[in-house]
Amino acid sequence: MSKGDPARSPNLAAAYVRMSTEHQQYSTSNQMDVIREYAKQRGLEIITEYSDEGKSGLNIQGRDSLGRMIHA
């Protein structure tokens, strides 16, 4: 099949969102909406979603979902 063939299987992907506080401007739900649209436009199928809420982005410690995604 050629790259542009609509019968071709989509590329599989995982999505990850993070929010450091409940007052953050972009909630994990809003982030996921943007990620889903990005994936759709590029022919990606999100098969797993990971989320860390209330976690700092400064380091990986305490970001359990990110760790699971990296090791999946």
N, C-alpha and C positions, 0 to 999 in steps of 0.2 A: 504494500500500500504506500502511496505517496504521502508526504507530510501534510498536504492539504485535504486528504481524504476524510470526509465527515464520518465514515464508518470506523475510522481509527480510534482505538481506545484512548481516553484522556490520560494525561500524565497525572499521577497521584501525588498528593501533597498533604502536609500537616499545617495547621494554623496555630499560632501562639499569640496570646494577648497578655498584657500585664497592666495593672493599675496600682499605683503606689498608695493612693488614699481614696476614700469614697468621695472626696470633693474634687477630684481630678477632672479636668475639662472633658476629656475623651474617655467615656466609660468603656469597659471591655466589650459591651454590646455594640457600641458605635465602632470600635476598632474592628470587631469581627465583621460587621457589615461592609466596611471598606475592604477588608481582606477577601471576603467572598466575591465582591464585585471585581477585584483585581484578578482573582483566580478564574472567574467566569470569562473575562475578556481575553485571557491567555490560554484557555482550554485546559485548565487544571481542575481536577476533582479533589476537593478537600475531604479526606476520609477520616481524619482525626483532628480534634480541636483540644488545645491545651490552654489553661488559664491560671495565672497567678494573680490573686487580688490582694491588695494591701502589702505588696512587696517592693522594696527598693530596686532600682535598676542599676545600682552602682556595682553590685557583684552577684555571683550566682548562688551564694549561700542563702538558704531559705526559699529558693525558687524551685520547689519540688517538681512542678509541672515542666519547667524548662529542662531540668535534669532528665526527666522521663522521656521528653521528646528527643533530646540529644542521644540518649542511649537506646532509643527504639529502633 
